[in-house]
Structures are given as structure tokens and as C-alpha cells.
Amino acid sequence: MHLTWRWGQCRAKDLTIKELQDRAKATRDAILAGAASVFEELGYGRASLSQVAERAGVTKGALYFHFPSKEDLARAVIAEQHGYISADNSAVLQLGLPPLESMVVLCRRFAENLLQAPIVRAGTRLTLEASIFHEDVRQPYDDWIEVMARLACQAQEQGQIRAEVDTPAFGRLVVSALVGVQITSAVLTARSDLLERVEQMWTLMLPGVVVPALAGRIGELARYTPEGGQQLPDSKV
């Protein structure tokens, strides 16, 4: 029997595969959004996969296909949050701001993302509860500290930070202070004062590290925003 090959037949098959891939991605994204909502609200210990499936609008079978366990789902939320913040940090660094101002903007952006993006709030909460499901969450913190220490070193080289300042220690202090500020704000005011507290954090820290020429600009630096309204990515999740 003679078979006639048609290009359209192969193309239709490829489109079908793509449609299946798109559907699988949409389902996974819906599960992650549902998981972010549940983990943020209830924490790891009280959350259940049934609640996530209901919140995501998917069947349990679909959820288990993508994430066989609650531990796997929590790890995926943390990874998604880390990727989200890393991409946002890269966008800030690409603006070409002075290094000290970049540090300030990075902290404010993290605070803004906490207020706007459920995946960031959920991932942040899970990193604090990770010992429950035996997850090593040092990498996001290590990455943040490395970025802040590098910027602090650049700020020192460019005459913004005093020569005697230990820049790796200062980078670590900034990350530690930011984490503490957001936790305290979450507990006391449900983060309603978070942006104010981040600005206050910088107002208190900067006098101890900046060169004398910048001592009169502490308030300006603490509330620094990019000139010209350079656009940064909006929250997606």
C-alpha cells in the first residue's frame, strides 16, 4: 500500500505536543500559585495537598503528577521564590546605579515584592520553616549576602563607604537586618509598615559606614529611588 506523506500531518502532531506541554505548564503554574496561597496562610505544618489542589482548581491526580509529596511542593515554591527574586535583583543591577544606591533599591524591591507577590511571601515563610521538612535553604541567603558584599566592596572602591569598613561583614549585616525587619513587620503589623521600616533600617545603618562627604545625605540615600522612573518588572504571581 502506498502512503502519501503530508507536511501538515507532522505539523499537526507537533502542535498537539506543544499544546500538551502548554497545558502541563499551566497546571504546574496553577498548583504553585495555589500552594503559595496555602503555605503563606497556614505554613508548612498545617497545609495539606488537598487544600492546595482545591485552591489551585486541579485534581489531586494532577497535583501528584507534578509534585509527589508536600516536601517536593514546598521545595518548588522556595525555588520559584528564589528565581523570582534573583531575576528582580538582576533587573535592578542592570540599571547601572551607584553601588550603595543599588543596595538600598534591592532592599526596597524585596519589601515591595513581599507586599505584592504571594510566591515571595510563601517562599520566605517556608525558608524559615524548612527544618520541618529537612530542606537546606542556605543558597538564597548565600546569594543575597554575596550580592550585597560585592556591592559594598564596589561602594568602598568608589568612595561611598569608608575604607575601614569590613564590606563582607556589612553585606551580611544588611541581609540579616532586612530579614529581621520583615519578620518583625509581619508579626506586628502584617507588613503594613514594611517599606517604612526598611527605610528606617538604612537611616540607622548608613551613618556607621558612609564617608563624611555623604553624612549629610543619609535621609536621601535611605529613601533613594532610581532617577527618571526606570521601570522594573512588576510582580507576576
C-alpha positions in Angstrom: 0.0 0.0 0.0 1.4 3.4 -1.0 1.3 6.1 1.8 1.5 9.7 0.9 3.4 11.9 3.3 1.9 15.2 4.0 3.7 18.0 5.9 0.5 19.0 7.6 0.3 15.7 9.3 3.7 16.0 11.0 3.0 19.6 11.9 -0.4 18.8 13.5 1.4 16.2 15.7 4.0 18.8 16.7 1.2 21.3 17.6 -0.5 18.7 19.7 2.7 18.0 21.7 3.1 21.8 22.2 -0.5 22.0 23.4 0.1 19.3 25.9 3.3 21.0 27.1 1.5 24.3 27.5 -1.3 22.6 29.4 1.1 20.9 31.7 2.9 24.2 32.4 -0.4 25.9 33.0 -1.3 23.2 35.5 2.0 23.4 37.3 1.8 27.2 37.5 -1.7 26.9 38.9 -0.5 24.4 41.5 2.4 26.7 42.5 0.0 29.7 42.9 -2.4 27.6 45.0 0.5 26.3 47.1 1.8 29.8 47.6 -1.6 30.9 48.9 -2.0 27.9 51.2 1.6 27.9 52.6 1.5 31.6 53.1 -1.7 31.4 55.1 -1.1 28.2 57.0 2.6 27.4 57.0 4.1 24.1 56.1 2.9 22.1 59.1 -0.8 22.9 58.8 -1.0 22.9 55.0 -2.3 19.8 53.1 -2.1 18.8 49.5 -5.9 18.5 49.4 -6.1 22.2 50.3 -3.6 23.1 47.6 -5.5 21.1 45.0 -8.7 22.9 45.9 -7.1 26.3 45.9 -5.4 25.6 42.6 -8.6 24.2 41.0 -6.9 21.0 39.9 -7.5 17.3 40.8 -5.3 15.5 43.3 -4.1 13.3 40.5 -2.8 16.3 38.6 -1.1 17.6 41.7 0.6 14.3 42.5 1.7 14.0 38.9 3.8 17.2 39.2 4.6 17.1 43.0 4.5 13.6 44.6 4.8 15.0 48.1 4.2 18.1 50.2 8.0 18.3 50.7 8.5 18.4 46.9 5.9 21.1 46.6 7.4 23.2 49.3 10.9 22.9 47.7 9.4 24.0 44.4 7.8 27.1 46.0 11.1 28.0 47.6 12.9 27.6 44.2 10.3 29.6 42.4 10.6 32.4 45.0 14.4 32.4 44.8 14.2 32.5 41.0 11.7 35.4 41.1 13.9 37.5 43.5 17.1 36.7 41.6 15.5 37.9 38.3 14.3 41.0 40.0 17.8 41.7 41.6 19.4 41.3 38.1 16.9 43.9 36.7 18.0 46.3 39.4 21.7 45.7 38.9 21.2 46.3 35.1 20.1 49.9 35.8 23.7 50.9 36.4 23.1 52.7 39.7 25.9 53.6 42.1 26.6 50.6 44.3 25.3 52.0 47.6 22.1 53.1 46.0 21.8 49.7 44.4 21.9 48.1 47.8 19.1 50.4 49.0 16.9 49.7 45.9 17.4 46.0 46.2 16.1 46.0 49.8 13.1 48.1 48.9 12.3 45.9 45.9 12.4 42.8 48.2 10.0 44.6 50.5 7.7 45.6 47.6 7.7 42.0 46.3 6.8 40.7 49.8 3.8 43.0 49.7 2.7 42.2 46.1 3.7 38.7 45.3 2.2 35.6 47.1 5.0 33.4 45.9 7.6 35.6 47.6 5.7 35.7 50.9 5.2 31.9 50.8 8.8 31.1 49.9 10.0 33.4 52.5 7.9 31.8 55.2 8.9 28.3 54.1 12.6 29.1 54.3 12.0 29.9 58.0 10.2 26.6 58.4 12.5 24.5 56.3 13.9 22.4 59.2 10.4 20.8 59.4 10.9 19.1 56.0 14.7 18.9 56.2 15.5 21.3 53.4 18.8 23.1 53.1 17.8 26.7 52.3 21.2 28.4 52.7 21.6 29.1 48.9 19.1 32.0 48.7 20.8 33.6 51.8 24.3 32.9 50.4 23.3 34.5 47.1 21.9 37.6 48.8 24.9 38.0 51.0 27.3 37.7 48.0 25.4 40.3 46.1 25.3 42.8 49.0 29.0 42.1 49.9 30.1 42.7 46.3 28.1 46.0 46.1 29.5 47.1 49.4 33.0 46.4 48.1 32.3 48.4 45.0 30.9 51.2 47.1 34.1 51.3 49.1 36.2 51.4 45.9 34.1 54.2 44.6 34.5 56.3 47.7 31.0 55.9 49.2 31.8 53.6 52.1 34.7 54.3 54.5 38.0 52.4 53.9 38.0 50.7 57.3 34.6 49.1 56.9 34.6 45.3 56.6 32.5 45.1 53.4 31.7 41.3 53.6 30.5 41.7 57.1 28.5 44.8 56.1 26.8 42.8 53.3 25.9 40.0 55.7 24.6 42.6 58.2 22.3 44.2 55.5 20.7 40.8 54.7 20.4 39.9 58.4 18.8 43.2 59.2 16.4 43.0 56.2 15.2 39.5 57.2 14.7 40.6 60.8 12.8 43.8 59.7 10.4 41.9 57.5 9.7 39.2 60.2 9.1 41.9 62.8 6.9 43.9 60.5 4.9 40.7 59.5 4.3 39.8 63.2 3.4 43.3 64.5 1.6 45.0 61.6 1.0 42.3 58.9 3.8 44.2 56.9 1.7 47.4 56.7 4.8 49.4 57.8 7.4 47.3 56.0 8.5 50.0 53.5 8.8 52.5 56.3 10.9 50.1 58.4 13.2 49.2 55.6 13.9 52.9 55.1 14.4 53.3 58.8 16.9 50.4 58.7 19.0 52.2 56.2 18.7 55.5 58.1 20.2 53.9 61.2 22.9 51.8 59.4 24.3 54.3 56.9 25.9 56.8 59.4 28.2 54.0 60.6 29.6 53.2 57.1 29.5 56.1 54.7 32.3 58.6 54.1 32.0 62.0 55.7 31.0 63.6 52.3 27.8 61.6 52.3 26.9 62.2 56.0 24.5 64.9 55.1 22.7 62.8 52.6 21.6 59.9 54.9 17.9 60.5 54.5 18.1 61.0 50.8 20.1 57.7 50.4 17.8 55.7 52.7 14.7 56.5 50.5 16.6 56.5 47.2 14.6 55.6 44.1 16.0 55.4 40.5 16.0 58.6 38.6 13.8 59.0 35.6 11.4 56.3 36.7 13.4 53.4 35.3 11.0 50.5 35.0 11.5 47.3 36.9 9.5 44.1 36.5 6.0 44.0 38.1 5.1 41.2 40.3 3.8 38.2 38.4 2.4 35.7 40.9 
